[in-house]
Amino acid sequence: MTQKRVLLSGAGIAGATAAYWLARTGWQVTVVEKAAGVRSSGNPVDVRGEAASVVRQMQLWPRLQEAATGVSRLVVLDAGGHRRAVVGTRQTADAGSEVEVARSVLAGTLLDAARDQAEVIVGDSIAALTQDADGVDVRFEQGSPRRFDLVLGADGLHSAVRRLAFGPEQRFANPFGMYVGTMRTSISGGDPHEVLLFNRPGISLSIHPAGGSPLAAFIFRSGEPYDHHDREAAKRLVRAAYAGKGWVTDQAVADWLVADDVYFDAVTRIVMPSWARGRVVLLGDAADCISLLGEGSSNAIVAAKALADALAEHPGQHGAAFAAYEATHRRRLRSFHRRAGLISHFLVPATDLGLRVRNTGLRLTSLFARP
């Protein structure tokens, strides 16, 4: 019997995890990734719950624990840099049940595990997809055309697979009216166990120690339209939102204007009636992005494992497998969708009143949390 071939677009957290598990269950796996390397500027991410269980099964948990950021507290500051509240960042008392690591470390660790069993092509992307009853013909931007039994789109918020197989992005994208930008920064918070969070109405700036290479994250409300290809617009939006707003915002803006490795995009939710079309299926942010406002990395890991399990449980029946995966994972995401609005108002209160209420709640939480 000829081994079934699957193409994964995207070598990020969802794509690498899916590649590993699909190869383990008998698929011949090819991964194509447009980027030449892993971006280093993304905020650290948590791995917990079901995702932690998946990573343990991959025998990667010790590597993540070794690379843990060690952060355990969130410190809320006022415009003068004075502490207004301190709260713990862990969801459980068991330090061994969750870990926070740099996004690049998590993605790289997962991809290293996948490389042992999958073909990984970097610096290329999918240009066209043509399906028939027996497979998918794929034309690449650089490489020679190839044919696969299935194609999986794990290529993020601006997914090329979704555009080619389902339609233009604007059909599915629902902006939150917020933007997020992250970068390496010269600003140091001082304590390696603390994330510093500063707010004014409509903006937040956080400084994460990130194991000695601090990261700044700008999250702010804005109704101005934005093209994610326009780097100059990203610089302009951050400067307009943060210049002169207090604490270290001016220093952060100065770093932003000269930084090379940055991430910037609209906070967006992708909403689709179905994640599958024929022999093509989406996972991770390409399918159901709640960028920033949920546990995207953990959700991506769990989704990838759920998809691989469904394909193993329905051999030769990709339609049934895709339906089972989608039903299972949509149920899991419902609570995250419900919380997205609340999380956005926690991170970036829109008004002075909202900011005072949030800070009062955090101060009360920190008081009751003390032993």
C-alpha positions in Angstrom: 0.0 0.0 0.0 1.3 3.5 -1.0 2.0 5.7 2.0 -0.4 8.7 2.2 1.2 12.1 1.7 0.2 15.2 3.5 1.4 18.8 3.0 1.5 21.2 6.0 1.7 24.9 5.2 3.4 26.6 8.2 6.1 25.4 10.5 4.9 27.3 13.6 3.5 25.8 16.8 0.4 24.2 15.1 2.2 23.0 12.0 5.2 21.5 13.8 3.0 19.7 16.3 0.7 18.3 13.6 3.7 17.2 11.5 5.1 15.2 14.5 1.9 13.4 15.3 0.9 12.7 11.6 4.3 11.2 11.0 4.0 9.1 14.1 0.7 7.7 12.8 2.0 6.7 9.4 1.8 9.7 7.1 4.5 10.9 4.8 4.7 14.5 5.9 6.1 17.6 4.1 6.1 21.0 5.8 6.6 24.2 3.8 7.4 27.4 5.6 7.7 30.8 4.0 10.0 32.4 6.7 13.7 31.5 6.6 13.9 31.5 10.5 11.9 31.6 13.7 10.9 35.1 14.7 12.4 36.1 18.1 10.3 39.1 19.0 7.1 37.4 20.0 5.9 37.6 23.6 6.5 34.5 25.7 3.7 31.9 25.8 2.2 29.6 28.3 1.9 25.8 27.8 -0.6 24.3 30.2 -3.6 22.0 30.6 -4.2 19.6 27.6 -1.3 21.2 25.7 1.1 20.3 28.5 -0.1 16.7 28.3 0.6 16.6 24.5 4.1 18.0 25.0 4.8 15.5 27.7 3.8 12.7 25.3 6.3 14.1 22.8 8.9 13.9 25.6 9.7 17.6 25.2 8.6 18.8 28.6 12.1 18.8 30.2 13.4 20.9 27.4 10.7 23.5 27.9 11.2 23.5 31.7 14.9 24.2 31.2 14.0 27.2 28.9 11.3 28.6 31.2 11.3 32.3 31.7 10.8 32.0 35.4 8.2 34.8 35.5 5.7 34.5 38.3 4.3 38.0 38.9 2.5 40.8 37.0 3.2 44.3 38.4 0.8 47.0 37.4 2.4 50.5 37.3 1.0 54.0 37.1 2.3 56.9 34.9 5.1 57.6 37.4 6.3 54.0 37.4 4.9 53.4 40.9 3.5 49.9 41.7 -0.3 49.8 42.0 -0.8 46.0 42.2 1.1 42.8 42.1 -0.6 39.5 41.1 0.6 36.0 40.4 0.6 34.8 36.8 0.3 31.1 37.4 -3.1 29.4 37.1 -2.2 26.6 39.5 0.0 26.1 42.5 1.8 23.2 40.8 4.8 24.7 39.0 5.3 21.5 37.1 1.9 21.6 35.4 2.5 24.7 33.3 5.5 26.5 31.8 6.1 29.9 30.2 8.8 30.0 27.4 9.8 32.2 24.6 7.6 31.7 21.6 10.7 31.1 19.5 11.8 28.4 21.9 8.5 26.6 21.8 8.2 26.7 18.0 11.8 25.6 17.6 11.5 22.8 20.0 8.4 21.4 18.3 9.9 21.8 14.9 13.1 20.0 15.9 11.0 17.1 17.0 9.1 17.1 13.7 12.3 17.3 11.6 13.2 13.8 12.7 10.2 12.4 10.8 9.1 15.0 8.3 10.5 16.8 5.3 10.8 20.5 6.1 11.1 23.1 3.3 11.9 26.7 4.3 11.8 29.8 2.2 8.9 28.7 0.0 5.1 28.9 0.1 2.0 27.5 -1.7 1.0 29.5 -4.8 -2.0 27.4 -6.0 -4.1 24.4 -5.0 -6.2 22.3 -7.3 -8.3 19.5 -5.8 -9.9 16.4 -7.4 -11.5 13.3 -6.0 -8.1 11.6 -5.3 -5.8 14.3 -4.2 -4.5 17.9 -4.3 -2.1 19.3 -6.9 0.1 22.0 -5.3 2.1 24.6 -7.1 4.8 26.4 -5.1 6.3 29.8 -5.4 9.8 28.3 -5.7 9.8 24.5 -5.9 8.4 22.1 -8.4 4.7 21.2 -8.4 3.8 18.1 -6.3 0.7 16.1 -5.5 -0.6 15.2 -2.0 -3.5 13.3 -0.5 -4.3 16.1 2.0 -3.2 19.8 2.6 -3.3 21.3 6.0 -3.2 25.1 6.5 -1.4 26.0 9.7 -0.1 29.3 8.2 -1.5 31.8 10.7 -3.9 34.7 10.7 -3.1 35.7 7.1 -3.2 32.1 5.8 -2.5 31.6 2.1 -4.1 28.1 2.3 -7.4 29.7 3.6 -7.3 32.3 0.8 -6.7 29.8 -1.9 -9.1 27.1 -0.7 -11.9 29.2 1.0 -11.8 32.8 -0.2 -10.3 36.2 0.7 -9.3 36.9 4.2 -11.8 39.8 4.7 -14.7 37.3 4.4 -13.6 35.7 7.7 -11.7 38.4 9.6 -13.4 40.2 12.5 -11.2 42.9 13.9 -11.3 43.8 17.6 -10.4 47.5 17.0 -7.1 46.9 18.6 -3.5 46.4 17.6 -0.5 44.6 19.0 3.2 45.1 18.5 6.1 43.3 20.1 9.9 43.7 19.9 13.2 43.3 21.8 13.8 46.3 23.9 16.7 48.1 25.7 14.3 48.7 28.7 14.8 46.5 31.7 12.3 45.9 34.4 15.0 44.8 36.9 13.4 41.8 38.5 13.7 38.6 36.3 10.5 37.2 37.8 8.2 40.2 37.0 6.3 41.4 34.0 5.6 45.2 34.2 2.3 46.5 32.9 1.6 50.2 32.3 -1.8 51.5 31.1 -3.4 54.7 30.1 -7.0 54.6 28.7 -6.8 52.8 25.4 -3.2 51.7 25.6 -1.0 49.2 27.4 2.8 48.7 27.4 4.3 45.7 29.1 8.0 44.8 29.6 8.7 41.1 30.0 12.2 40.1 31.3 12.3 37.1 28.9 15.3 35.5 30.5 17.6 38.5 30.2 16.5 39.7 26.7 13.6 42.0 27.5 10.5 42.2 25.3 8.1 45.1 25.0 4.5 44.6 23.9 2.3 47.5 22.8 -1.4 46.8 22.8 -3.8 49.6 22.0 -7.2 50.5 20.8 -7.5 52.2 17.4 -10.1 52.4 14.6 -7.5 53.3 12.0 -7.3 50.8 9.1 -4.0 48.9 8.6 -2.4 46.9 5.9 -0.3 44.2 7.5 2.4 44.6 4.8 2.9 48.3 5.6 5.8 48.5 8.1 5.8 52.3 8.0 2.2 52.4 9.0 3.0 50.1 12.0 5.7 52.6 13.1 3.3 55.5 12.7 0.5 53.9 14.7 2.6 53.0 17.6 4.3 56.4 17.7 0.9 58.2 17.6 -0.6 56.0 20.4 2.3 56.1 22.8 4.5 59.2 22.5 4.5 61.3 25.6 2.1 59.0 27.5 4.3 58.5 30.6 6.5 56.0 32.3 9.0 54.7 29.6 6.7 55.1 26.6 9.0 57.5 24.8 12.0 55.1 25.2 9.9 52.2 24.0 8.7 54.2 20.9 12.4 55.1 20.2 13.3 51.4 20.3 10.3 50.6 18.1 11.3 53.0 15.3 14.7 51.4 14.9 13.9 47.8 15.6 14.4 45.2 12.8 12.7 42.1 14.2 9.2 43.2 15.2 5.7 41.8 15.1 2.7 44.1 14.5 -0.8 43.3 13.5 -4.5 43.9 14.2 -6.0 41.9 17.0 -8.4 39.8 14.9 -10.7 36.8 15.3 -11.2 34.5 12.3 -14.7 33.2 12.0 -15.5 30.4 9.5 -18.6 28.2 9.0 -16.3 25.2 8.4 -12.5 24.6 8.6 -12.5 22.0 5.9 -13.1 22.0 2.1 -12.6 18.8 0.3 -9.1 17.6 1.1 -7.9 20.8 2.6 -8.3 21.7 6.3 -7.2 24.5 8.6 -5.9 24.5 12.1 -4.4 27.0 14.6 -4.8 30.7 13.9 -5.6 30.0 10.2 -8.9 28.4 11.4 -9.9 30.2 14.5 -7.6 33.0 15.4 -8.3 35.0 18.6 -5.0 36.6 18.3 -3.5 37.6 21.6 -6.8 37.4 23.5 -6.7 33.7 24.3 -4.3 30.8 24.9 -3.4 30.6 21.2 -0.2 28.5 21.6 -1.8 25.9 23.9 -4.9 25.8 21.7 -2.7 25.2 18.6 -0.9 22.3 20.2 -4.2 20.7 21.2 -5.8 21.3 17.8 -2.9 19.7 16.0 -3.1 16.6 18.2 -6.9 16.4 17.8 -6.5 16.5 14.0 -3.9 13.8 13.9 -5.9 11.6 16.2 -9.0 12.1 14.1 -7.2 11.1 10.9 -5.8 8.0 12.7 -9.3 7.0 13.9 -10.9 7.4 10.4 -8.3 5.9 8.1 -9.1 6.6 4.4 -12.0 8.9 5.4 -10.6 12.4 5.5 -14.1 14.0 5.5 -15.2 12.1 8.6 -11.9 12.8 10.3 -12.1 16.6 9.5 -15.6 16.7 10.9 -14.7 14.9 14.1 -11.6 17.2 14.6 -13.7 20.3 14.0 -16.5 19.3 16.3 -14.1 18.4 19.2 -12.0 21.5 18.9 -14.8 24.0 18.4 -16.3 22.8 21.7 -13.0 23.4 23.4 -12.7 26.9 22.1 -16.2 28.2 23.1 -15.0 29.3 26.6 -12.1 31.2 25.1 -14.4 33.0 22.7 -16.7 34.0 25.5 -13.7 35.4 27.5 -12.1 37.3 24.7 -13.9 40.6 25.3 -13.3 40.5 29.0 -9.6 39.8 28.5 -9.3 42.8 26.1 -10.8 45.1 28.7 -8.5 43.7 31.3 -5.4 44.2 29.2 -6.5 47.6 27.7 -9.2 49.4 29.6 -10.8 51.9 27.3 -11.6 54.6 29.9 -10.2 56.2 33.1 -13.1 54.6 35.0 -12.4 51.2 33.5 -8.7 51.5 34.4 -9.5 52.4 38.0 -12.0 49.5 38.3 -9.4 47.1 36.9 -6.6 48.3 39.2 -8.9 48.2 42.2 -9.8 44.6 41.4 -6.2 43.6 41.0 -5.2 45.2 44.3 -8.0 43.3 46.1 -6.9 40.1 44.4 -3.3 40.6 45.5 -4.4 41.3 49.1 -6.5 38.2 49.3 -3.9 36.1 47.6 -1.3 36.8 50.3 -0.5 33.9 52.7 
